[in-house]
Amino acid sequence: MRDRGFTLIELLVVIAIIAILAAMLFPVFARAREKARQVVCMSNMKQLGMAFGMYAADYHRLPWDDLTVGGAPEGTAPTWTWRLMIYPYVRNADIFVCPTAPAQSTFDGTFPDYDQTAGYAINHVHWDNDLGTDAEPPPGHTYDEIERPTQTILLTDFTGEYVISHFGTQEHGFVRDDRAATRHNDGCNYLFCDGHVKRLVPTQVPCSDAECWWSIAG
């Protein structure tokens, strides 16, 4: 007697089970892939952190967010940003590319780079000193001026711009809502002034009068 093959109903049941399993596993695979990209991004930031340290050793302060040349107005081209300032210490434009958002990076290590983009931005959240508070970001300061380097953000994932800012204010209460803030499995990477890198979700970054990780005064 011949063996009986699968009926159409049985085949449909098998296909349905496979589809259910695939739907359950695909998000797991996607998160695992993103975790791998997050690790590469962390490695990039650690290398950039070492470049910041070497720049500070040579110039006795951290790079500014940007510097104009030839008498040009601030915030206009031609401009040297922090990327060009530390580039001689890395000599590899690929390190400025977040593997999760490679399309956002056009930085190639050439001057001027004001209109170029990259995956990371320097912390310039509290950049306006008109309020007369102690909330100031790290660019342009010496390491001695940073009260809590383990709790002061220097660099983070961002959406292409070379600085992350809070509309030029020193007022606290800043919570990120940009796309890059959740780039790596609902969080993103942060390089701190002591050189360590940590992934955090937006609400894990303090920004209050009592404690602010965006400010050199803590």
Residue frames as a rotation matrix with the C-alpha (Angstrom) as fourth column:
MET 1
0.579 0.815 0.000 0.00
0.815 -0.579 0.000 0.00
0.000 0.000 -1.000 0.00
ARG 2
-0.099 -0.640 0.762 1.34
0.563 -0.667 -0.488 3.45
0.820 0.380 0.427 -0.89
ASP 3
-0.581 -0.150 -0.800 2.25
0.777 -0.395 -0.490 5.90
-0.243 -0.906 0.346 1.86
ARG 4
0.500 0.832 0.241 -0.32
0.859 -0.512 -0.014 8.65
0.111 0.214 -0.970 2.22
GLY 5
-0.507 -0.690 0.517 1.00
0.621 -0.708 -0.335 12.20
0.597 0.151 0.788 1.56
PHE 6
-0.812 0.188 -0.553 0.13
0.343 -0.612 -0.712 15.33
-0.473 -0.768 0.432 3.48
THR 7
0.151 0.908 0.391 -3.33
0.988 -0.129 -0.081 16.74
-0.023 0.399 -0.917 2.96
LEU 8
-0.102 -0.123 0.987 -3.82
0.429 -0.901 -0.068 20.40
0.898 0.416 0.145 2.12
ILE 9
0.828 0.460 0.321 -5.10
-0.102 -0.438 0.893 21.08
0.551 -0.772 -0.316 5.64
GLU 10
0.738 -0.605 -0.299 -2.01
0.612 0.413 0.675 19.52
-0.285 -0.681 0.675 7.18
LEU 11
-0.161 -0.813 0.559 0.29
0.934 -0.308 -0.178 21.57
0.318 0.494 0.809 4.94
LEU 12
0.193 0.320 0.927 -1.54
0.110 -0.946 0.304 24.75
0.975 0.043 -0.218 5.86
VAL 13
0.984 0.152 -0.088 -1.21
0.091 -0.007 0.996 23.94
0.151 -0.988 -0.021 9.57
VAL 14
0.330 -0.938 -0.105 2.54
0.911 0.288 0.296 23.38
-0.247 -0.193 0.950 9.19
ILE 15
-0.242 -0.387 0.890 2.94
0.686 -0.717 -0.125 26.62
0.686 0.580 0.439 7.26
ALA 16
0.596 0.550 0.585 0.95
-0.039 -0.708 0.705 28.48
0.802 -0.443 -0.401 9.92
ILE 17
0.888 -0.319 -0.331 3.16
0.419 0.263 0.869 27.06
-0.190 -0.910 0.367 12.70
ILE 18
-0.064 -0.958 0.281 6.32
0.998 -0.063 0.015 28.06
0.003 0.281 0.960 10.81
ALA 19
-0.027 0.129 0.991 4.92
0.383 -0.915 0.129 31.56
0.923 0.383 -0.025 10.29
ILE 20
0.907 0.397 0.143 4.12
0.000 -0.338 0.941 31.91
0.422 -0.853 -0.307 14.00
LEU 21
0.588 -0.762 -0.273 7.62
0.717 0.334 0.612 30.75
-0.374 -0.555 0.742 14.99
ALA 22
-0.225 -0.676 0.702 9.19
0.899 -0.422 -0.118 33.13
0.376 0.604 0.703 12.48
ALA 23
0.354 0.448 0.821 7.13
0.130 -0.893 0.432 36.04
0.926 -0.047 -0.374 13.82
MET 24
0.991 0.003 -0.133 8.34
0.133 -0.005 0.991 35.21
0.003 -1.000 -0.005 17.32
LEU 25
0.401 -0.916 -0.013 12.01
0.791 0.339 0.510 34.83
-0.463 -0.215 0.860 16.36
PHE 26
0.217 -0.336 0.916 12.52
0.788 -0.494 -0.368 37.68
0.576 0.802 0.158 13.89
PRO 27
0.805 0.066 0.589 12.33
-0.198 -0.907 0.372 40.42
0.559 -0.417 -0.717 16.59
VAL 28
0.831 -0.546 0.105 14.86
0.090 0.320 0.943 38.46
-0.549 -0.774 0.315 18.65
PHE 29
0.220 -0.760 0.611 17.22
0.959 0.282 0.006 38.24
-0.177 0.585 0.792 15.66
ALA 30
0.448 0.009 0.894 16.72
0.452 -0.865 -0.218 41.95
0.771 0.502 -0.391 14.93
ARG 31
0.942 -0.096 0.322 17.60
-0.319 -0.559 0.765 42.92
0.107 -0.823 -0.557 18.51
ALA 32
0.599 -0.769 0.224 20.64
0.445 0.552 0.705 40.65
-0.666 -0.323 0.673 18.45
ARG 33
0.192 -0.499 0.845 21.83
0.936 -0.165 -0.310 42.25
0.294 0.851 0.435 15.20
GLU 34
0.635 0.098 0.766 21.31
0.034 -0.995 0.098 45.72
0.772 -0.036 -0.635 16.67
LYS 35
0.937 -0.347 0.047 23.20
-0.037 0.037 0.999 44.67
-0.348 -0.937 0.022 19.80
ALA 36
0.278 -0.868 0.412 26.18
0.894 0.390 0.218 43.79
-0.350 0.308 0.885 17.60
ARG 37
0.193 -0.157 0.968 25.99
0.622 -0.744 -0.245 47.21
0.759 0.650 -0.046 15.94
GLN 38
0.928 0.196 0.316 25.78
-0.117 -0.654 0.747 48.83
0.353 -0.730 -0.585 19.35
VAL 39
0.685 -0.728 -0.033 29.03
0.433 0.370 0.822 47.13
-0.586 -0.577 0.568 20.37
VAL 40
-0.011 -0.672 0.741 30.79
0.987 -0.127 -0.100 48.40
0.162 0.730 0.664 17.22
CYS 41
0.494 0.285 0.821 29.44
0.238 -0.953 0.188 51.88
0.836 0.102 -0.539 17.96
MET 42
0.987 -0.155 -0.040 30.83
0.012 -0.174 0.985 51.65
-0.159 -0.973 -0.170 21.49
SER 43
0.279 -0.936 0.216 34.23
0.846 0.346 0.406 50.71
-0.455 0.070 0.888 20.08
ASN 44
0.095 -0.177 0.980 34.10
0.737 -0.650 -0.188 53.77
0.670 0.739 0.068 17.79
MET 45
0.796 0.310 0.521 33.31
-0.059 -0.816 0.575 56.02
0.603 -0.488 -0.631 20.73
LYS 46
0.811 -0.560 -0.168 36.10
0.352 0.239 0.905 54.57
-0.466 -0.793 0.391 22.86
GLN 47
-0.036 -0.848 0.529 38.58
0.997 0.006 0.077 55.35
-0.068 0.530 0.845 20.09
LEU 48
0.218 0.187 0.958 37.18
0.387 -0.918 0.092 58.86
0.896 0.351 -0.273 19.78
GLY 49
0.988 0.153 -0.008 37.49
0.057 -0.319 0.946 59.20
0.142 -0.935 -0.324 23.55
MET 50
0.363 -0.928 -0.080 41.19
0.772 0.252 0.584 58.38
-0.522 -0.273 0.808 23.34
ALA 51
-0.166 -0.382 0.909 41.55
0.859 -0.509 -0.058 60.99
0.485 0.771 0.412 20.59
PHE 52
0.711 0.457 0.535 39.88
0.106 -0.821 0.561 63.58
0.696 -0.342 -0.632 22.82
GLY 53
0.887 -0.389 -0.248 42.36
0.300 0.079 0.951 62.69
-0.350 -0.918 0.187 25.56
MET 54
-0.018 -0.944 0.329 45.36
0.963 0.073 0.261 63.07
-0.270 0.321 0.908 23.25
TYR 55
0.101 0.133 0.986 44.07
0.562 -0.826 0.054 66.41
0.821 0.548 -0.158 21.96
ALA 56
0.927 0.313 0.205 43.60
0.007 -0.562 0.827 67.63
0.374 -0.765 -0.524 25.55
ALA 57
0.575 -0.791 -0.210 47.13
0.642 0.277 0.715 66.50
-0.507 -0.546 0.667 26.42
ASP 58
-0.264 -0.704 0.660 48.54
0.958 -0.268 0.098 68.55
0.108 0.658 0.745 23.53
TYR 59
-0.341 0.218 0.914 46.34
0.284 -0.903 0.322 71.65
0.896 0.370 0.246 23.86
HIS 60
-0.966 -0.171 -0.195 45.57
0.220 -0.143 -0.965 71.51
0.137 -0.975 0.176 27.61
ARG 61
-0.449 0.893 -0.007 41.82
-0.572 -0.294 -0.766 71.59
-0.686 -0.340 0.643 27.06
LEU 62
-0.180 0.500 0.847 39.10
0.553 0.764 -0.333 69.66
-0.813 0.409 -0.414 25.27
PRO 63
-0.828 -0.073 0.555 38.22
0.542 -0.355 0.762 70.64
0.141 0.932 0.334 21.69
TRP 64
-0.650 0.686 -0.327 35.63
-0.489 -0.707 -0.511 73.34
-0.582 -0.172 0.795 21.18
ASP 65
0.211 0.790 0.576 32.40
0.257 0.524 -0.812 72.38
-0.943 0.320 -0.092 19.47
ASP 66
0.528 -0.145 0.837 33.53
0.844 -0.019 -0.536 74.49
0.093 0.989 0.112 16.49
LEU 67
-0.024 -0.569 -0.822 35.93
0.326 -0.782 0.532 77.28
-0.945 -0.255 0.204 15.56
THR 68
0.916 0.299 0.266 35.57
0.354 -0.295 -0.888 79.62
-0.187 0.907 -0.376 12.61
VAL 69
-0.109 -0.994 -0.005 38.61
0.762 -0.087 0.642 80.78
-0.638 0.066 0.767 10.64
GLY 70
-0.671 -0.294 0.680 39.46
0.715 -0.498 0.490 83.86
0.195 0.816 0.545 8.62
GLY 71
-0.952 0.273 -0.138 37.10
-0.190 -0.881 -0.432 86.12
-0.240 -0.385 0.891 10.54
ALA 72
-0.579 0.792 -0.195 33.95
0.027 0.258 0.966 84.26
0.815 0.554 -0.170 9.45
PRO 73
-0.072 0.636 0.768 30.87
-0.909 -0.358 0.212 84.65
0.410 -0.683 0.604 11.70
GLU 74
-0.783 -0.190 0.592 30.39
-0.506 0.749 -0.429 81.95
-0.362 -0.635 -0.683 14.33
GLY 75
-0.115 0.757 0.643 28.31
0.005 0.647 -0.762 79.02
-0.993 -0.085 -0.078 13.14
THR 76
0.821 0.350 -0.451 29.04
-0.427 -0.148 -0.892 79.54
-0.379 0.925 0.027 9.46
ALA 77
0.585 -0.657 0.475 31.39
0.766 0.641 -0.057 77.92
-0.267 0.397 0.878 6.97
PRO 78
0.129 -0.499 -0.857 34.37
-0.132 0.848 -0.514 77.76
0.983 0.180 0.043 6.83
THR 79
0.508 0.160 0.846 34.39
-0.845 -0.098 0.526 76.07
0.167 -0.982 0.086 10.21
TRP 80
-0.602 -0.613 -0.512 36.56
-0.323 0.773 -0.546 73.59
0.730 -0.164 -0.663 12.07
THR 81
0.604 0.752 0.264 34.38
-0.592 0.202 0.780 71.35
0.533 -0.628 0.567 14.21
TRP 82
0.321 -0.439 0.839 35.55
-0.793 0.359 0.492 69.03
-0.518 -0.823 -0.233 16.98
ARG 83
0.891 0.045 0.452 35.69
0.146 0.914 -0.379 66.26
-0.430 0.404 0.807 14.37
LEU 84
0.722 -0.660 0.207 38.51
0.138 -0.155 -0.978 67.94
0.678 0.735 -0.021 12.45
MET 85
0.415 -0.575 0.705 40.25
-0.849 -0.524 0.072 68.90
0.328 -0.629 -0.705 15.68
ILE 86
0.234 -0.317 0.919 40.63
-0.634 0.667 0.392 65.28
-0.737 -0.674 -0.045 16.79
TYR 87
0.960 0.232 -0.155 40.87
-0.263 0.572 -0.777 63.74
-0.092 0.787 0.610 13.31
PRO 88
0.260 -0.930 -0.261 44.72
-0.732 -0.014 -0.681 63.81
0.629 0.368 -0.684 13.25
TYR 89
-0.410 -0.416 0.811 44.66
-0.884 0.401 -0.241 61.45
-0.225 -0.816 -0.532 16.24
VAL 90
0.177 0.533 0.827 42.50
-0.233 0.839 -0.491 58.81
-0.956 -0.106 0.273 14.52
ARG 91
-0.586 -0.471 -0.660 43.10
-0.685 -0.147 0.713 59.28
-0.433 0.870 -0.237 10.76
ASN 92
-0.928 0.360 0.093 40.04
0.363 0.823 0.438 57.20
0.081 0.440 -0.894 9.96
ALA 93
-0.706 0.700 0.106 36.73
-0.674 -0.710 0.204 58.81
0.218 0.072 0.973 9.00
ASP 94
-0.231 0.644 -0.729 34.93
-0.047 0.741 0.670 55.46
0.972 0.189 -0.140 9.40
ILE 95
-0.728 -0.088 -0.680 35.22
0.638 0.277 -0.719 55.78
0.251 -0.957 -0.145 13.19
PHE 96
-0.893 0.416 -0.173 32.80
-0.309 -0.844 -0.438 58.72
-0.328 -0.338 0.882 13.00
VAL 97
-0.408 0.751 -0.519 30.13
-0.646 0.164 0.746 56.48
0.645 0.640 0.418 11.44
CYS 98
-0.342 0.410 0.846 27.54
-0.709 0.478 -0.518 54.77
-0.617 -0.777 0.127 13.63
PRO 99
-0.991 -0.137 -0.002 26.91
-0.104 0.744 0.660 51.35
-0.089 0.654 -0.752 12.03
THR 100
-0.361 0.928 0.093 23.18
0.696 0.334 -0.635 51.66
-0.621 -0.164 -0.767 12.71
ALA 101
0.725 0.622 -0.296 22.89
0.310 -0.678 -0.666 54.90
-0.615 0.392 -0.684 10.73
PRO 102
-0.242 -0.936 0.256 25.63
0.703 0.013 0.711 54.88
-0.669 0.352 0.655 8.08
ALA 103
0.053 0.329 0.943 23.58
0.941 -0.333 0.063 57.00
0.335 0.884 -0.327 5.66
GLN 104
0.922 0.347 -0.170 23.81
0.386 -0.839 0.384 59.95
-0.009 -0.419 -0.908 8.05
SER 105
0.381 -0.871 -0.309 27.58
0.236 -0.231 0.944 60.23
-0.894 -0.433 0.118 7.68
THR 106
0.906 -0.180 0.384 29.34
0.351 -0.189 -0.917 62.30
0.238 0.965 -0.108 5.02
PHE 107
0.750 -0.661 0.028 32.34
-0.540 -0.587 0.604 63.37
-0.383 -0.468 -0.797 7.11
ASP 108
0.887 -0.460 -0.020 35.58
0.328 0.661 -0.675 62.54
0.324 0.592 0.738 5.30
GLY 109
0.398 -0.767 -0.503 38.17
0.791 0.010 0.612 64.34
-0.464 -0.641 0.611 7.40
THR 110
-0.418 -0.542 0.729 38.56
0.849 -0.518 0.102 67.31
0.323 0.662 0.676 5.04
PHE 111
-0.428 0.198 -0.882 38.13
0.448 -0.801 -0.397 71.01
-0.785 -0.565 0.254 5.69
PRO 112
-0.673 0.269 0.688 35.68
-0.728 -0.407 -0.553 72.65
0.131 -0.873 0.470 5.97
ASP 113
-0.849 0.345 -0.401 33.39
0.313 0.939 0.144 70.15
0.426 -0.003 -0.905 7.65
TYR 114
-0.824 0.567 0.025 30.63
-0.400 -0.549 -0.733 72.46
-0.402 -0.614 0.679 8.90
ASP 115
0.018 0.888 -0.460 28.19
-0.996 -0.023 -0.082 71.10
-0.084 0.460 0.884 6.31
GLN 116
-0.499 -0.215 -0.840 29.29
-0.366 0.930 -0.020 67.49
0.786 0.298 -0.542 6.69
THR 117
0.470 0.735 0.489 27.46
-0.821 0.162 0.547 65.02
0.323 -0.659 0.679 8.90
ALA 118
-0.636 -0.644 -0.425 28.38
-0.391 0.744 -0.542 62.10
0.665 -0.179 -0.725 11.14
GLY 119
0.024 0.695 -0.719 26.86
0.314 0.678 0.665 59.64
0.949 -0.242 -0.202 13.55
TYR 120
0.028 -0.136 -0.990 28.05
0.996 0.093 0.016 61.37
0.090 -0.986 0.138 16.72
ALA 121
0.406 0.149 0.902 27.64
0.172 -0.981 0.085 64.80
0.898 0.121 -0.424 18.30
ILE 122
-0.708 -0.668 -0.231 29.57
0.420 -0.134 -0.898 66.56
0.568 -0.732 0.375 21.04
ASN 123
0.079 0.742 -0.666 27.64
0.995 -0.022 0.095 67.57
0.056 -0.670 -0.740 24.15
HIS 124
-0.922 -0.266 0.281 26.66
0.259 -0.964 -0.063 71.22
0.288 0.015 0.958 23.89
VAL 125
-0.115 0.973 -0.199 23.30
0.882 0.193 0.431 71.01
0.458 -0.126 -0.880 25.63
HIS 126
0.675 0.339 -0.656 23.82
0.665 -0.665 0.341 73.91
-0.321 -0.666 -0.674 28.08
TRP 127
-0.098 -0.848 0.521 25.68
0.987 -0.149 -0.056 76.30
0.125 0.509 0.852 25.83
ASP 128
0.187 0.221 0.957 24.18
0.285 -0.945 0.163 79.72
0.940 0.242 -0.240 26.58
ASN 129
-0.495 -0.508 -0.705 25.87
0.807 0.034 -0.590 81.42
0.323 -0.861 0.393 29.55
ASP 130
-0.480 0.319 0.817 23.40
-0.089 -0.944 0.317 84.36
0.873 0.080 0.481 29.70
LEU 131
0.592 0.792 -0.148 21.58
0.042 0.154 0.987 82.80
0.805 -0.591 0.058 32.65
GLY 132
0.010 -0.695 0.719 24.72
-0.785 -0.451 -0.425 82.93
0.619 -0.561 -0.550 34.78
THR 133
0.848 0.276 0.452 24.40
-0.502 0.687 0.524 79.39
-0.166 -0.672 0.722 36.09
ASP 134
-0.118 -0.939 0.324 27.06
-0.731 0.303 0.611 76.71
-0.672 -0.164 -0.722 36.44
ALA 135
0.474 0.364 0.801 25.47
0.196 0.844 -0.499 74.48
-0.858 0.394 0.329 33.79
GLU 136
0.303 -0.457 -0.836 28.10
-0.888 -0.455 -0.074 74.32
-0.347 0.765 -0.543 31.06
PRO 137
0.999 0.054 0.008 29.11
-0.045 0.905 -0.424 71.56
-0.030 0.423 0.906 28.60
PRO 138
0.534 -0.841 0.087 32.67
0.471 0.381 0.796 70.15
-0.702 -0.384 0.599 28.30
PRO 139
0.479 -0.447 0.756 33.86
0.831 -0.047 -0.554 71.65
0.283 0.893 0.349 24.96
GLY 140
0.340 -0.452 0.825 36.71
0.054 -0.866 -0.497 74.12
0.939 0.214 -0.270 25.43
HIS 141
0.763 -0.019 0.647 37.20
-0.630 -0.248 0.736 73.29
0.146 -0.969 -0.201 29.11
THR 142
-0.412 -0.902 -0.131 40.13
-0.754 0.418 -0.507 71.60
0.512 -0.110 -0.852 30.81
TYR 143
-0.076 0.347 -0.935 39.70
0.235 0.917 0.321 68.22
0.969 -0.196 -0.151 32.44
ASP 144
-0.852 -0.304 -0.427 40.39
0.475 -0.104 -0.874 69.89
0.222 -0.947 0.233 35.80
GLU 145
-0.794 0.593 0.129 37.22
-0.606 -0.789 -0.101 71.95
0.042 -0.159 0.986 35.38
ILE 146
-0.037 0.792 -0.609 35.05
-0.447 0.532 0.719 68.83
0.894 0.299 0.334 35.05
GLU 147
-0.135 -0.001 0.991 33.89
-0.988 -0.072 -0.135 68.01
0.071 -0.997 0.009 38.56
ARG 148
0.095 0.259 0.961 32.58
-0.394 0.896 -0.203 64.51
-0.914 -0.360 0.187 37.85
PRO 149
-0.477 -0.362 -0.801 34.14
-0.859 0.000 0.512 63.10
-0.185 0.932 -0.311 34.67
THR 150
-0.978 0.134 0.159 32.46
0.147 0.986 0.075 59.72
-0.147 0.097 -0.984 35.21
GLN 151
-0.135 0.990 -0.043 29.07
0.815 0.086 -0.573 61.47
-0.564 -0.112 -0.818 35.12
THR 152
0.081 0.124 -0.989 29.66
-0.325 -0.935 -0.144 64.10
-0.942 0.333 -0.035 32.44
ILE 153
0.564 0.239 0.790 28.69
0.580 0.567 -0.585 63.30
-0.588 0.788 0.182 28.84
LEU 154
-0.344 -0.748 -0.568 31.20
-0.107 -0.570 0.815 64.26
-0.933 0.341 0.116 26.17
LEU 155
-0.768 0.034 -0.640 29.81
-0.640 0.013 0.769 62.57
0.034 0.999 0.011 23.04
THR 156
-0.279 0.717 0.639 26.68
-0.171 0.617 -0.768 60.70
-0.945 -0.323 -0.049 22.02
ASP 157
-0.582 0.270 0.767 24.85
0.782 0.444 0.437 59.12
-0.222 0.855 -0.470 19.10
PHE 158
-0.245 0.563 -0.789 23.08
-0.095 -0.824 -0.559 61.81
-0.965 -0.062 0.255 17.10
THR 159
0.495 0.715 0.494 21.27
0.432 0.292 -0.854 62.51
-0.754 0.636 -0.164 13.85
GLY 160
0.432 -0.405 0.806 24.13
0.872 -0.040 -0.487 63.91
0.230 0.914 0.335 11.77
GLU 161
0.796 -0.126 0.591 24.69
-0.154 -0.988 -0.003 67.34
0.585 -0.089 -0.806 13.34
TYR 162
-0.097 -0.953 -0.285 28.04
0.225 0.258 -0.939 67.88
0.969 -0.155 0.190 15.04
VAL 163
-0.934 -0.143 0.328 26.53
-0.276 -0.297 -0.914 69.18
0.228 -0.944 0.238 18.32
ILE 164
-0.146 0.917 -0.372 23.57
0.734 0.352 0.581 68.19
0.664 -0.188 -0.724 20.45
SER 165
-0.969 -0.174 0.178 22.04
0.042 -0.819 -0.572 71.24
0.245 -0.547 0.800 22.13
HIS 166
-0.311 0.876 -0.369 18.92
0.938 0.220 -0.269 72.31
-0.154 -0.430 -0.890 24.00
PHE 167
0.463 0.538 0.704 18.03
0.737 -0.675 0.032 75.47
0.492 0.504 -0.710 22.10
GLY 168
-0.294 -0.739 0.607 20.82
0.286 -0.674 -0.681 77.45
0.912 -0.026 0.409 23.75
THR 169
0.542 0.523 0.657 19.68
-0.491 -0.437 0.753 77.30
0.682 -0.731 0.020 27.35
GLN 170
-0.679 -0.733 -0.037 21.21
-0.362 0.379 -0.852 76.43
0.638 -0.565 -0.523 30.68
GLU 171
0.009 0.766 0.643 17.89
-0.999 0.027 -0.019 75.48
-0.032 -0.643 0.765 32.19
HIS 172
-0.892 -0.331 0.306 17.66
-0.365 0.929 -0.060 71.89
-0.265 -0.165 -0.950 33.36
GLY 173
0.029 0.935 0.354 15.00
-0.384 0.338 -0.859 69.34
-0.923 -0.111 0.369 32.48
PHE 174
-0.084 -0.127 -0.988 16.35
-0.996 -0.012 0.086 68.27
-0.022 0.992 -0.126 29.08
VAL 175
-0.023 0.108 0.994 15.16
-0.116 0.987 -0.110 64.81
-0.993 -0.118 -0.010 27.96
ARG 176
-0.821 -0.410 -0.398 16.08
-0.416 -0.047 0.908 63.63
-0.391 0.911 -0.132 24.48
ASP 177
0.227 0.897 0.379 13.35
-0.090 0.407 -0.909 62.91
-0.970 0.173 0.173 21.96
ASP 178
0.053 -0.285 -0.957 15.41
-0.967 -0.255 0.023 62.78
-0.250 0.924 -0.289 18.74
ARG 179
0.783 0.325 -0.531 15.56
-0.523 0.805 -0.279 59.65
0.337 0.497 0.800 16.59
ALA 180
-0.018 -0.899 -0.437 19.09
-0.274 0.425 -0.863 58.78
0.961 0.104 -0.254 17.62
ALA 181
-0.286 -0.074 0.956 18.15
-0.942 -0.160 -0.294 58.66
0.174 -0.984 -0.024 21.31
THR 182
0.377 0.469 0.799 16.59
-0.572 0.796 -0.197 55.22
-0.729 -0.383 0.568 20.75
ARG 183
0.251 -0.344 -0.905 18.90
-0.949 0.097 -0.300 54.07
0.191 0.934 -0.303 17.96
HIS 184
-0.630 -0.577 -0.519 20.26
-0.433 0.816 -0.382 51.02
0.645 -0.016 -0.764 19.78
ASN 185
-0.389 0.552 -0.737 17.34
0.590 0.764 0.261 48.93
0.708 -0.333 -0.623 21.06
ASP 186
0.600 0.800 0.015 15.43
0.580 -0.448 0.680 51.89
0.551 -0.399 -0.733 22.58
GLY 187
0.714 -0.434 -0.549 18.59
0.277 -0.545 0.792 53.59
-0.643 -0.717 -0.269 23.86
CYS 188
0.823 -0.543 0.168 21.86
0.050 -0.226 -0.973 55.00
0.566 0.809 -0.159 22.54
ASN 189
0.286 -0.831 -0.478 25.53
0.922 0.375 -0.101 55.20
0.263 -0.412 0.873 23.45
TYR 190
0.956 -0.059 0.288 27.19
-0.136 -0.957 0.256 57.92
0.260 -0.283 -0.923 25.50
LEU 191
0.077 -0.978 -0.195 30.91
0.678 0.195 -0.709 58.64
0.731 -0.078 0.678 25.86
PHE 192
0.937 0.217 -0.274 31.75
0.349 -0.532 0.771 60.15
0.022 -0.818 -0.574 29.24
CYS 193
0.753 -0.630 0.189 34.66
-0.543 -0.758 -0.362 62.44
0.371 0.170 -0.913 30.03
ASP 194
0.238 -0.693 0.681 36.59
-0.712 0.353 0.608 59.67
-0.661 -0.629 -0.409 31.79
GLY 195
-0.585 -0.526 -0.617 36.56
-0.809 0.329 0.487 57.61
-0.054 0.784 -0.618 28.58
HIS 196
-0.814 0.320 0.485 33.94
0.197 0.937 -0.287 54.97
-0.546 -0.138 -0.826 29.40
VAL 197
-0.733 0.603 -0.314 30.95
-0.559 -0.271 0.784 54.35
0.387 0.750 0.536 27.12
LYS 198
-0.817 0.534 0.217 27.50
0.164 0.577 -0.800 53.33
-0.552 -0.618 -0.559 28.28
ARG 199
-0.694 0.693 0.195 24.15
0.246 -0.026 0.969 52.70
0.677 0.720 -0.153 26.60
LEU 200
-0.823 0.465 -0.326 21.26
0.224 -0.262 -0.939 54.56
-0.522 -0.846 0.111 28.20
VAL 201
-0.098 0.859 0.503 17.61
0.956 -0.060 0.288 55.22
0.278 0.509 -0.815 27.45
PRO 202
-0.197 -0.056 0.979 16.63
0.238 -0.971 -0.007 58.92
0.951 0.232 0.205 27.42
THR 203
0.688 0.581 0.436 15.05
-0.253 -0.371 0.893 58.91
0.680 -0.725 -0.109 30.88
GLN 204
0.711 -0.493 -0.502 18.22
0.700 0.566 0.435 57.46
0.070 -0.661 0.747 32.44
VAL 205
-0.332 -0.844 0.420 20.21
0.762 -0.503 -0.409 60.64
0.557 0.184 0.810 31.77
PRO 206
0.181 0.430 -0.885 19.77
0.907 -0.420 -0.019 63.08
-0.380 -0.799 -0.466 34.70
CYS 207
-0.560 -0.310 0.768 19.28
0.556 -0.828 0.071 66.77
0.614 0.466 0.636 33.92
SER 208
0.638 0.753 -0.159 18.19
0.589 -0.345 0.731 68.54
0.496 -0.560 -0.664 37.09
ASP 209
0.578 -0.409 0.706 19.49
-0.538 -0.842 -0.048 71.17
0.614 -0.352 -0.707 39.48
ALA 210
0.715 -0.263 0.648 20.62
-0.530 0.401 0.747 68.38
-0.456 -0.878 0.147 41.79
GLU 211
-0.168 -0.751 0.638 22.41
0.085 0.634 0.769 66.31
-0.982 0.183 -0.043 39.14
CYS 212
0.806 0.385 -0.450 23.05
-0.385 -0.238 -0.892 66.93
-0.450 0.892 -0.044 35.44
TRP 213
0.266 -0.706 0.657 25.16
0.494 0.685 0.536 64.65
-0.828 0.182 0.531 33.25
TRP 214
0.589 -0.031 0.807 25.21
0.764 -0.304 -0.569 67.31
0.263 0.952 -0.156 30.50
SER 215
0.862 -0.179 0.475 27.08
-0.249 -0.964 0.090 69.81
0.442 -0.196 -0.875 32.68
ILE 216
-0.047 -0.965 -0.257 30.73
0.115 0.250 -0.961 69.97
0.992 -0.074 0.100 33.83
ALA 217
-0.531 -0.124 0.838 29.50
-0.725 -0.446 -0.525 71.07
0.439 -0.886 0.147 37.27
GLY 218
-0.908 0.172 -0.383 27.47
0.264 0.943 -0.202 67.90
0.326 -0.284 -0.902 37.71
